[in-house]
Amino acid sequence: MNKLTLRVQKHLFVLLGVFIPTSIAVTNILIGALVVCWLAEGKIATKLKLIKSSKWMLAIFSLIGFYVLGMLWGEIHLNAEWQFQRLALLLVFPILATIELDQKTLKYGATAFLITTFISALLAILINNKLVSPLGSFLPLINDSFEISAFIKYNYHNVLLALSVVLCAYLIFENKTRHKNIAIIFVIVYAISIFTEPGRAGQLLFNLSAVFYIFYYNSSKFFKCLALLLVLFSFQFLVYKTTKVYKNRFDTVSKIIKNNGYKSQGSVEDFRYLVFRETLNKTIKKPFLGYGTGSFGTIFKNEIQNSGHYFDKHTTPHNQYLYVWFELGILGLVLLMLIFYYQAIDLFKKDNGIHRVLLPVSFILLMFIDSYFFIFIVTISYIYLYTIYSRYKLE
C-alpha cells in the first residue's frame, strides 16, 4: 500500500504541472487526491515535526489563526467564508513540503509546467491573431468568456508565463538544461504572448526579471550592460508601436497617472486609483487591528458612494498588503510578509540561491499589483513552483 501511495502521489504531482495552467476543476481534484495520499503515507508525527521546525510554515498557520481571531472585532464579516476558502488553499504548502517526492518527480513536474505554459502561450497567440477559434467555442469544459486567453483568464495566464520565463532564464543562463535552444524558443513564445495580451502583471514581471539578469551577469561590463538595456527598451518600443493591446494599456495608465486618476476630463475615476487611495485612508484610521475578517468589500459598498463603480463583498483593493492590513491591521501584515521573508531566506541558503530567491521576490512584487495570494490559480502555481525550487537538488 505504501509503495502504491508513493507511486500515485508522484504521478499526481506531475499531473499538477499539466493542469494548473489549464484547468481549475482538475487541479482541485488533484489537490484533493494529494491530500489523501499525504494522509495514507503516514509518518504524521515526523511531518508535524518538520512543519514546526519551519518558520515560514509557522507564519502561514499564524496568519490563518489571526484571520480566525479577526472575526472577534469589527461589525462586518460578510466575506469571511470566501476568505477562509482562500486561506484553506495555503494548507497545500505544508502538504507539498512534507510529502515524499524524489528528484526525478520534481524535475518532471517542472518540465510538465513549462511545456504546458508553452502550449498555452502558443494557443493564445494563435487565438489572438484569429488563426484558431477560442477553445471554449468547441470545448465545453473551457469557459468561452472573452477574458479567457487559452485555458484561463488572461491576467492569470500572463502571470504564469512570466513565472515560466524566470525559471527558463535560470536554466538557460546557468546551463542547467541540455535543451537550451528549446528553452530559448519557450521564452520567445512566452514573451510574445505576454506582450500581446492585456495583463500588465506579467509584463512588469518580465521586464523586472530581464533587468535583474542584465545587471547580474554584466554588472562589471558597463557598455555591455547599457547595450542590453537598450535592446530591452527597443523591444518595448517595438511592441508598443506594433501591438494595439500593449499600446492601449500603456497609454491608458499614462493618462491616469497624468490626470490624477482619470482617463480623461469628465470620466469616472479609475477604479484601482480610487480603491488604493480610499483603502489607505481608511487603514490609517485603524492601523493596529483593522476592520475585521471579511469586511473590506461590504464597507466599500456602503461607504464609497457615487464613485461610478460597483462594489460587492468579494471586492479587493488590488493590493495584497493593503487588503490584509485593512482587515487584520499591522500584525496581520507582518505575518504575511514573514511567510515570504523566511521562504526567501531558506531558498537563498541553497545552491544557486540568488536564482531560487527570484520566485518569492517575484510574488512579493506581484502582490503590489493585486491580491494574488487569494487568487486560486496564481497561488497554487506559486505553491507548486516553490515546492520545486525548495526541494530540487542541483545535479
Backbone torsions as a table, in degrees:
resi	resn	phi	psi	omega
1	MET	NA	-41.4	-178.7
2	ASN	-65.0	-41.5	178.7
3	LYS	-65.4	-39.5	178.3
4	LEU	-64.0	-43.3	178.7
5	THR	-60.6	-44.4	179.4
6	LEU	-62.0	-42.5	-179.7
7	ARG	-65.5	-42.4	-179.2
8	VAL	-64.8	-45.0	-176.3
9	GLN	-68.1	-28.6	175.1
10	LYS	-66.4	-43.9	177.8
11	HIS	-64.8	-39.7	179.9
12	LEU	-63.2	-39.1	-179.2
13	PHE	-64.5	-44.1	178.9
14	VAL	-65.0	-41.2	178.6
15	LEU	-62.1	-32.3	175.3
16	LEU	-58.2	-38.6	178.0
17	GLY	-62.2	-26.7	178.7
18	VAL	-82.9	-41.2	-169.2
19	PHE	-96.2	-17.6	176.0
20	ILE	-57.6	-44.9	179.5
21	PRO	-79.6	-2.1	-172.1
22	THR	-125.5	-29.5	-173.6
23	SER	-151.3	115.2	176.9
24	ILE	-66.6	-40.6	-177.2
25	ALA	-61.8	-49.2	-179.2
26	VAL	-67.2	-36.9	177.7
27	THR	-59.4	-42.1	177.3
28	ASN	-60.5	-42.4	179.6
29	ILE	-63.5	-44.0	-179.7
30	LEU	-64.3	-39.3	177.9
31	ILE	-63.2	-44.2	177.4
32	GLY	-59.1	-41.8	179.4
33	ALA	-65.7	-37.4	178.4
34	LEU	-67.6	-34.8	176.2
35	VAL	-63.3	-42.8	177.7
36	VAL	-61.2	-43.6	178.2
37	CYS	-62.8	-39.7	179.6
38	TRP	-59.8	-41.9	178.9
39	LEU	-71.9	-41.5	-178.5
40	ALA	-68.4	-28.4	-179.6
41	GLU	-64.9	-26.8	179.7
42	GLY	78.1	-151.9	-179.3
43	LYS	56.0	36.9	-175.7
44	ILE	-61.0	-41.9	-179.6
45	ALA	-60.5	-41.9	178.5
46	THR	-64.9	-41.7	-180.0
47	LYS	-65.3	-42.7	178.5
48	LEU	-63.8	-37.3	177.7
49	LYS	-63.9	-39.9	178.3
50	LEU	-66.0	-40.3	178.7
51	ILE	-63.3	-44.2	-179.0
52	LYS	-64.7	-27.1	-178.4
53	SER	-83.5	-7.9	-177.2
54	SER	-99.9	118.8	-178.1
55	LYS	-66.5	-37.5	-178.4
56	TRP	-71.8	-31.5	176.6
57	MET	-71.5	-37.5	175.7
58	LEU	-64.2	-35.0	177.5
59	ALA	-65.6	-36.3	176.7
60	ILE	-63.0	-49.0	180.0
61	PHE	-64.8	-34.3	178.1
62	SER	-66.9	-40.2	178.8
63	LEU	-65.1	-44.4	177.6
64	ILE	-60.7	-44.3	179.0
65	GLY	-62.5	-36.7	-179.7
66	PHE	-70.2	-32.1	173.9
67	TYR	-65.0	-35.6	175.2
68	VAL	-63.5	-46.9	177.9
69	LEU	-62.3	-29.3	-180.0
70	GLY	-62.8	-12.4	174.9
71	MET	-75.1	-12.7	-176.2
72	LEU	-86.9	-13.8	177.9
73	TRP	-128.3	161.5	-173.6
74	GLY	84.3	161.6	-176.1
75	GLU	-105.7	-12.6	-174.2
76	ILE	-124.4	125.7	180.0
77	HIS	-138.2	33.0	-172.6
78	LEU	-65.9	-22.4	-178.4
79	ASN	-101.7	11.7	-175.0
80	ALA	-63.3	-41.0	-179.1
81	GLU	-60.0	-46.8	177.7
82	TRP	-59.8	-40.6	-178.8
83	GLN	-62.8	-44.8	-178.3
84	PHE	-70.6	-28.4	174.1
85	GLN	-62.5	-41.1	178.6
86	ARG	-70.0	-39.8	180.0
87	LEU	-65.1	-33.2	179.4
88	ALA	-60.1	-30.3	179.5
89	LEU	-63.2	-29.2	-179.3
90	LEU	-64.8	-19.2	178.3
91	LEU	-69.5	-14.8	175.2
92	VAL	-67.4	-27.5	177.1
93	PHE	-52.3	-61.6	-178.4
94	PRO	-66.6	-26.7	178.1
95	ILE	-65.7	-49.8	179.6
96	LEU	-71.3	-23.9	179.3
97	ALA	-75.4	-23.6	-174.5
98	THR	-116.3	-8.6	177.8
99	ILE	-73.6	149.7	-176.1
100	GLU	-78.2	119.6	178.5
101	LEU	-138.7	130.3	178.3
102	ASP	-87.8	171.9	-175.6
103	GLN	-64.3	-35.8	179.2
104	LYS	-63.4	-40.9	179.5
105	THR	-64.2	-43.0	178.1
106	LEU	-61.9	-40.9	179.3
107	LYS	-66.4	-44.2	178.2
108	TYR	-64.2	-36.5	178.4
109	GLY	-62.8	-45.9	178.3
110	ALA	-62.8	-42.5	178.9
111	THR	-63.1	-43.9	179.6
112	ALA	-61.1	-42.0	179.9
113	PHE	-63.7	-46.2	-177.7
114	LEU	-66.6	-41.2	179.3
115	ILE	-65.7	-42.0	-178.7
116	THR	-67.3	-41.3	177.3
117	THR	-66.9	-32.0	175.6
118	PHE	-64.2	-47.8	178.7
119	ILE	-60.8	-42.4	178.5
120	SER	-61.5	-42.2	179.0
121	ALA	-65.6	-42.9	-179.9
122	LEU	-62.4	-43.9	178.4
123	LEU	-64.8	-39.4	179.4
124	ALA	-62.0	-41.0	178.0
125	ILE	-62.4	-45.5	-180.0
126	LEU	-64.0	-40.6	179.6
127	ILE	-67.4	-44.3	-179.0
128	ASN	-63.6	-29.0	179.0
129	ASN	-95.5	11.5	176.2
130	LYS	58.7	29.2	175.0
131	LEU	-88.7	-20.5	177.5
132	VAL	-136.7	141.4	176.8
133	SER	-70.7	150.0	175.3
134	PRO	-52.3	137.1	-173.4
135	LEU	-60.4	-29.5	-179.6
136	GLY	-66.5	-16.8	-178.8
137	SER	-75.6	-20.0	178.2
138	PHE	-133.2	-0.4	173.6
139	LEU	-121.7	99.9	-173.7
140	PRO	-61.2	-20.4	179.7
141	LEU	-73.8	-14.6	-178.9
142	ILE	-103.4	130.0	178.6
143	ASN	-59.6	136.2	-178.2
144	ASP	-97.0	18.8	178.0
145	SER	-63.2	148.9	179.5
146	PHE	-65.7	-17.3	-179.7
147	GLU	-79.6	-11.8	-179.9
148	ILE	-76.0	127.3	-179.6
149	SER	-77.7	-61.3	172.8
150	ALA	-133.8	-60.0	178.6
151	PHE	-113.8	-33.0	-176.3
152	ILE	-129.2	174.1	-178.6
153	LYS	-58.6	143.4	-173.3
154	TYR	-58.1	-36.5	-177.1
155	ASN	-73.1	-25.4	174.2
156	TYR	-83.2	-42.2	175.7
157	HIS	-54.3	-44.1	-179.2
158	ASN	-59.2	-42.0	-179.8
159	VAL	-68.9	-43.0	179.6
160	LEU	-61.3	-38.2	177.9
161	LEU	-66.2	-40.0	179.8
162	ALA	-64.7	-39.9	176.8
163	LEU	-65.6	-34.2	176.4
164	SER	-67.7	-35.9	176.9
165	VAL	-61.9	-44.5	-179.7
166	VAL	-59.5	-44.1	-179.8
167	LEU	-67.3	-44.6	-180.0
168	CYS	-64.0	-39.2	-179.9
169	ALA	-60.0	-41.6	177.3
170	TYR	-62.1	-45.9	-179.5
171	LEU	-61.4	-37.3	-178.2
172	ILE	-73.6	-54.0	-172.9
173	PHE	-70.1	-28.0	-179.5
174	GLU	-101.2	9.8	177.9
175	ASN	52.8	48.0	-178.5
176	LYS	-98.5	10.8	177.7
177	THR	-138.2	145.3	175.7
178	ARG	-83.3	-6.3	-177.4
179	HIS	-116.2	56.6	-174.8
180	LYS	-61.5	-41.3	-179.1
181	ASN	-63.6	-38.0	178.2
182	ILE	-65.9	-41.9	179.1
183	ALA	-61.7	-38.0	178.3
184	ILE	-65.4	-42.5	177.0
185	ILE	-60.8	-41.8	177.8
186	PHE	-57.0	-47.6	-178.1
187	VAL	-61.9	-41.4	-180.0
188	ILE	-62.1	-46.5	179.8
189	VAL	-65.7	-42.3	175.7
190	TYR	-55.7	-47.8	-176.0
191	ALA	-63.1	-43.3	179.5
192	ILE	-60.8	-44.9	179.9
193	SER	-65.5	-43.4	-178.9
194	ILE	-58.9	-43.3	-173.3
195	PHE	-92.7	0.9	174.9
196	THR	-110.6	11.4	176.8
197	GLU	-123.3	160.9	-172.3
198	PRO	-70.1	-23.6	-173.9
199	GLY	-58.3	125.0	-177.6
200	ARG	-90.2	-26.2	-176.3
201	ALA	-62.1	-45.5	179.0
202	GLY	-64.1	-37.7	178.7
203	GLN	-64.5	-43.8	179.0
204	LEU	-63.9	-44.3	-178.9
205	LEU	-65.4	-39.2	176.9
206	PHE	-59.3	-48.2	-177.4
207	ASN	-65.4	-41.5	-179.4
208	LEU	-66.9	-40.1	178.5
209	SER	-68.1	-36.4	177.4
210	ALA	-63.5	-43.9	178.0
211	VAL	-62.6	-41.4	178.9
212	PHE	-58.5	-50.1	-176.4
213	TYR	-67.4	-33.4	176.9
214	ILE	-61.8	-47.3	-178.6
215	PHE	-74.0	-36.8	-176.8
216	TYR	-63.2	-41.7	-176.4
217	TYR	-93.6	-7.7	-175.5
218	ASN	-136.4	25.4	-175.2
219	SER	-61.0	-29.7	-179.3
220	SER	-96.9	3.5	-178.6
221	LYS	-118.1	85.5	-170.5
222	PHE	-57.3	-50.9	-174.2
223	PHE	-69.8	-35.0	177.1
224	LYS	-67.6	-40.9	178.5
225	CYS	-61.7	-44.5	179.1
226	LEU	-62.9	-41.8	-179.7
227	ALA	-63.9	-41.9	-179.9
228	LEU	-68.1	-37.8	175.8
229	LEU	-64.0	-36.3	177.3
230	LEU	-65.6	-38.9	176.8
231	VAL	-63.0	-43.6	178.8
232	LEU	-63.0	-43.5	177.9
233	PHE	-63.2	-41.0	179.6
234	SER	-63.9	-37.7	176.7
235	PHE	-62.1	-44.4	178.6
236	GLN	-61.8	-42.7	-179.0
237	PHE	-65.3	-41.2	179.0
238	LEU	-63.5	-43.8	178.4
239	VAL	-63.0	-41.0	179.9
240	TYR	-61.5	-41.2	-176.4
241	LYS	-78.8	-24.6	-173.5
242	THR	-109.7	-11.7	-175.9
243	THR	-117.8	115.5	-176.2
244	LYS	-64.0	-42.0	-177.6
245	VAL	-61.4	-48.8	-178.3
246	TYR	-64.1	-42.2	-180.0
247	LYS	-62.4	-45.0	-179.4
248	ASN	-63.4	-42.2	178.8
249	ARG	-63.2	-46.8	-178.3
250	PHE	-62.8	-46.3	-178.6
251	ASP	-65.0	-39.9	-179.7
252	THR	-63.3	-47.1	179.3
253	VAL	-62.4	-41.3	179.0
254	SER	-60.8	-42.4	179.6
255	LYS	-66.9	-39.7	-179.9
256	ILE	-63.3	-43.1	178.8
257	ILE	-66.1	-44.1	-177.6
258	LYS	-65.7	-36.9	-175.5
259	ASN	-100.0	21.2	177.1
260	ASN	54.2	47.4	173.6
261	GLY	104.4	-2.2	-178.1
262	TYR	-118.3	137.9	178.4
263	LYS	-68.2	-35.5	178.8
264	SER	-158.8	168.3	-179.4
265	GLN	-63.8	128.3	178.6
266	GLY	89.5	-4.5	-179.7
267	SER	-84.0	169.2	176.3
268	VAL	-73.7	141.0	179.5
269	GLU	-60.2	138.3	-179.1
270	ASP	-56.7	135.7	-175.0
271	PHE	-59.9	-48.7	-177.5
272	ARG	-63.5	-40.1	179.2
273	TYR	-62.9	-46.6	179.9
274	LEU	-62.7	-49.7	-173.5
275	VAL	-69.7	-32.4	176.9
276	PHE	-65.3	-48.2	-178.1
277	ARG	-63.0	-47.5	-177.1
278	GLU	-68.6	-36.8	177.6
279	THR	-63.7	-44.8	179.6
280	LEU	-62.6	-42.9	179.8
281	ASN	-62.2	-42.3	-179.0
282	LYS	-73.2	-36.3	-179.4
283	THR	-64.7	-37.9	179.8
284	ILE	-62.5	-27.5	179.5
285	LYS	-74.1	-27.2	177.8
286	LYS	-135.2	68.3	-170.9
287	PRO	-76.6	-21.9	-170.4
288	PHE	-88.4	-44.1	179.8
289	LEU	-117.5	-13.7	179.8
290	GLY	72.7	-161.8	-173.4
291	TYR	-102.9	1.6	177.1
292	GLY	100.3	156.1	-178.3
293	THR	-60.4	131.1	175.3
294	GLY	75.1	23.7	-174.0
295	SER	-99.0	-21.5	-165.7
296	PHE	-57.6	-59.8	-172.3
297	GLY	-59.5	-43.3	-177.6
298	THR	-68.1	-39.9	177.5
299	ILE	-60.6	-43.1	179.8
300	PHE	-68.4	-37.5	178.1
301	LYS	-62.6	-37.7	-177.0
302	ASN	-81.1	-30.2	-169.1
303	GLU	-109.4	-25.4	-179.4
304	ILE	-95.6	85.5	-176.2
305	GLN	-93.5	155.2	174.2
306	ASN	55.9	33.4	178.9
307	SER	-89.3	-15.6	-175.8
308	GLY	86.4	2.3	180.0
309	HIS	-120.9	151.8	178.7
310	TYR	-100.1	132.2	176.3
311	PHE	-115.4	137.5	170.3
312	ASP	-128.1	-178.1	-173.9
313	LYS	-67.4	-16.1	179.6
314	HIS	-94.3	1.9	179.9
315	THR	-65.9	141.6	175.5
316	THR	-125.7	164.0	179.9
317	PRO	-81.0	8.1	-178.1
318	HIS	58.0	33.7	176.0
319	ASN	-157.1	113.4	-173.5
320	GLN	-61.8	-38.8	-176.6
321	TYR	-66.3	-45.6	177.9
322	LEU	-65.5	-36.1	-178.9
323	TYR	-61.6	-49.4	-179.8
324	VAL	-68.1	-43.1	-179.6
325	TRP	-61.2	-41.9	-179.3
326	PHE	-60.4	-43.7	-174.1
327	GLU	-89.2	-34.1	-173.7
328	LEU	-115.3	-6.3	-179.8
329	GLY	79.7	-169.7	-171.0
330	ILE	-66.7	-33.2	-179.5
331	LEU	-68.0	-40.2	176.6
332	GLY	-61.5	-40.8	177.9
333	LEU	-62.9	-42.1	179.0
334	VAL	-62.7	-42.9	179.5
335	LEU	-62.6	-40.3	176.8
336	LEU	-60.2	-47.3	-177.7
337	MET	-67.3	-32.6	-179.8
338	LEU	-65.2	-32.3	178.3
339	ILE	-56.0	-50.9	-175.4
340	PHE	-78.5	-29.3	176.5
341	TYR	-63.0	-49.6	-178.7
342	TYR	-70.3	-33.1	174.9
343	GLN	-63.9	-43.3	179.2
344	ALA	-63.1	-41.1	178.5
345	ILE	-61.0	-46.5	-179.7
346	ASP	-61.8	-43.3	-178.4
347	LEU	-68.8	-37.2	-176.9
348	PHE	-64.8	-26.0	-179.1
349	LYS	-77.2	-13.9	-176.9
350	LYS	-86.0	170.7	176.2
351	ASP	-58.3	138.2	-177.1
352	ASN	54.4	39.9	-175.7
353	GLY	-58.6	-33.2	-179.0
354	ILE	-62.0	-31.2	178.6
355	HIS	-81.3	-40.0	179.5
356	ARG	-63.7	-38.3	-175.5
357	VAL	-68.9	-12.7	177.2
358	LEU	-63.2	-26.3	-179.8
359	LEU	-65.3	-58.0	177.6
360	PRO	-63.3	-34.2	177.4
361	VAL	-62.3	-41.3	178.1
362	SER	-61.1	-42.7	-178.6
363	PHE	-70.9	-35.2	175.7
364	ILE	-58.3	-42.0	178.4
365	LEU	-69.6	-39.6	179.7
366	LEU	-61.4	-33.6	-177.1
367	MET	-71.6	-11.2	171.5
368	PHE	-75.5	-22.7	-173.6
369	ILE	-93.7	-31.8	-179.9
370	ASP	-160.2	173.2	179.9
371	SER	-84.6	60.7	-171.5
372	TYR	-68.1	-21.1	-179.3
373	PHE	-72.4	-12.5	177.6
374	PHE	-115.6	17.5	176.1
375	ILE	-106.3	116.2	-167.8
376	PHE	-50.1	-58.3	-169.5
377	ILE	-66.3	-34.4	179.5
378	VAL	-75.4	-41.4	-179.7
379	THR	-64.8	-45.5	-179.1
380	ILE	-67.2	-31.2	175.1
381	SER	-63.7	-43.4	179.3
382	TYR	-65.2	-44.0	178.9
383	ILE	-59.4	-44.0	-178.9
384	TYR	-63.4	-48.8	-178.6
385	LEU	-68.0	-37.1	178.1
386	TYR	-62.8	-38.0	177.4
387	THR	-58.6	-42.7	179.4
388	ILE	-69.5	-48.1	-178.4
389	TYR	-59.6	-38.3	-173.3
390	SER	-85.8	-26.1	-172.8
391	ARG	-107.9	-13.1	-178.8
392	TYR	-80.6	131.0	178.4
393	LYS	-102.2	130.5	-176.6
394	LEU	-66.1	139.6	-179.0
395	GLU	-81.1	NA	NA
